[in-house]
Amino acid sequence: MAKKPKKTSFMVSNAFTRGMALAAVAALNFDKIWRVAIKPWSEVEGISDAQRRLYWMVLTDLQNTEANELAGRTKDQWHLAMKRRFLMPIYEREFSDYAEMLTTVRKCADDERKALLKWIAAETSITRKCDNDPTTGEKADRKMIRIMREYLDCVMQYARNHGVLLRIDARIFAEAMGYEYQSYGVAA
């Protein structure tokens, strides 16, 4: 009896992920009947599974650091801090309704503004439903993936600048950032 494939859902965006999906289908036990669905990327999903995994890997490394003044925060605290520091300015630049909301909040009194900004950061999702961009022609799903790629880059750069050792799987990094994965094996 063949082993059940480990991964059953793939975002096929390049030759590497296509190969992974084909290998999973090839590994199916054909003594059973399988349903294999191929569907276009949904705008609701927003970001790729690899981006989500990479993001939480980085937050885990930030949480586990003991090297500097950053020690002692949980992943959820890091998630909130990174959204406030990096995601909110990206959304402000990319989405006019979000920018308008932040502009209104900044006009409030200091104590009220701080509380509102903290609440907005907590309520801001790393996935956001958006429409196709009529000015650039960019599709909504591609836009969210691009925004998440920029956000991931900011968070990882922050970690590196503060001396945090990031333990990131090269395949997940390549898939999350939209690069073709190249394996450089050692010759025997």
C-alpha positions in Angstrom: 0.0 0.0 0.0 1.4 3.4 -1.0 1.8 6.1 1.6 -0.7 9.0 1.7 0.9 12.2 0.3 1.9 14.6 3.2 0.5 17.7 1.5 -2.8 17.8 -0.3 -3.2 21.4 -1.3 -0.7 23.3 -3.5 -0.5 26.8 -4.9 1.0 26.1 -8.3 2.8 29.3 -9.2 6.1 28.0 -10.7 7.8 24.9 -12.0 8.9 23.8 -8.5 5.4 23.9 -7.0 4.0 22.3 -10.2 6.5 19.4 -9.7 5.5 19.1 -6.0 1.8 18.8 -7.0 2.5 16.3 -9.7 4.6 14.2 -7.3 1.7 14.2 -4.8 -0.7 12.9 -7.5 1.8 10.3 -8.6 2.1 9.0 -5.1 -1.6 8.3 -4.7 -2.7 4.8 -4.0 -4.9 3.9 -7.0 -6.6 1.1 -5.1 -8.9 3.8 -3.9 -10.7 6.5 -5.8 -9.4 10.0 -5.3 -10.9 13.4 -6.1 -8.3 15.9 -7.4 -9.6 19.4 -7.8 -7.8 22.1 -9.8 -9.1 25.5 -9.4 -7.9 29.1 -9.9 -6.4 31.0 -7.0 -9.2 32.6 -5.0 -9.2 36.3 -4.3 -10.6 35.6 -0.8 -7.5 33.5 0.2 -5.2 36.5 -0.4 -1.8 35.1 0.5 -0.2 31.8 -0.2 0.2 29.0 2.4 4.0 29.4 2.0 3.8 33.1 2.9 1.7 32.3 6.0 4.1 29.5 7.1 7.2 31.7 6.5 5.6 34.6 8.5 4.9 32.4 11.5 8.4 30.8 11.3 9.9 34.3 11.5 7.6 35.2 14.5 8.7 32.0 16.2 12.3 32.9 15.8 11.6 36.4 17.2 9.8 34.8 20.1 12.6 32.4 20.8 15.4 35.0 20.8 17.3 35.5 24.0 20.1 37.5 22.4 19.0 41.1 23.1 16.3 43.4 24.4 13.7 41.7 22.2 13.5 38.6 24.4 10.4 37.8 26.3 7.6 38.5 23.8 5.2 35.9 22.5 4.4 35.3 18.8 1.1 37.1 19.2 2.8 40.1 20.7 5.3 40.1 17.8 2.5 39.7 15.3 0.8 42.8 16.7 4.0 44.8 16.9 5.0 43.9 13.3 1.6 44.7 11.9 1.7 48.1 13.6 5.3 48.9 12.5 5.2 47.6 8.9 1.8 46.4 7.7 -0.2 49.5 8.6 2.0 51.8 6.6 1.9 49.4 3.6 -1.9 49.3 3.8 -2.0 53.0 4.1 0.0 53.4 0.9 -1.9 50.7 -1.0 -5.6 51.2 0.1 -7.2 54.7 0.0 -10.0 53.7 2.5 -7.4 52.5 5.0 -5.3 55.7 4.5 -8.5 57.8 5.1 -9.3 55.9 8.3 -5.7 56.5 9.7 -5.8 60.2 8.7 -9.0 60.6 10.7 -7.6 58.7 13.7 -4.4 60.9 13.7 -6.6 64.0 14.2 -7.8 62.7 17.5 -6.3 63.7 20.9 -3.1 61.9 21.9 -4.5 59.4 24.4 -7.5 58.6 22.2 -5.3 58.3 19.1 -2.9 55.8 20.8 -5.8 53.6 21.9 -7.4 53.7 18.5 -4.1 52.9 16.7 -3.5 50.0 19.0 -7.1 48.7 18.3 -6.7 49.2 14.5 -3.4 47.2 14.6 -5.1 44.4 16.5 -8.0 44.3 14.0 -5.9 44.7 10.8 -5.6 41.3 9.1 -2.6 40.2 7.2 -5.1 39.1 4.5 -7.4 41.8 3.1 -10.0 41.5 0.5 -9.3 43.9 -2.2 -10.4 44.6 -5.8 -8.5 44.5 -9.0 -6.5 47.8 -9.4 -8.0 49.7 -12.3 -5.1 52.2 -12.6 -2.3 49.6 -12.8 -4.4 46.6 -14.0 -3.0 44.5 -11.1 -5.2 41.6 -10.1 -6.4 41.5 -6.5 -4.8 38.1 -5.7 -1.4 39.2 -7.1 -1.7 42.5 -5.2 -2.1 40.8 -1.8 0.7 38.4 -2.6 2.9 41.3 -3.5 2.0 43.2 -0.4 2.6 40.2 1.8 6.0 39.7 0.1 6.9 43.3 1.0 5.6 42.8 4.6 7.6 39.6 5.0 10.7 41.3 3.7 10.3 44.2 6.3 9.7 41.7 9.2 12.7 39.6 8.2 15.0 42.7 7.8 13.9 43.9 11.2 14.8 40.5 12.7 18.2 40.5 11.0 18.9 44.1 12.0 18.3 43.1 15.6 20.6 40.1 15.6 17.9 37.4 15.4 19.0 34.2 13.8 16.2 33.2 11.3 15.9 29.4 10.8 14.0 29.4 7.5 13.4 26.5 5.2 14.8 27.4 1.8 12.0 25.9 -0.1 9.3 27.7 1.9 11.2 31.0 1.6 11.6 30.5 -2.2 7.9 29.7 -2.7 6.7 32.5 -0.3 8.8 35.1 -2.0 8.1 33.9 -5.6 11.6 32.6 -6.4 12.4 29.4 -8.2 14.0 27.0 -5.7 17.5 25.8 -6.6 18.9 22.9 -4.7 22.7 22.9 -4.7 23.7 19.4 -3.6 27.2 18.4 -2.7 28.9 16.2 -5.3 29.7 12.7 -4.0 
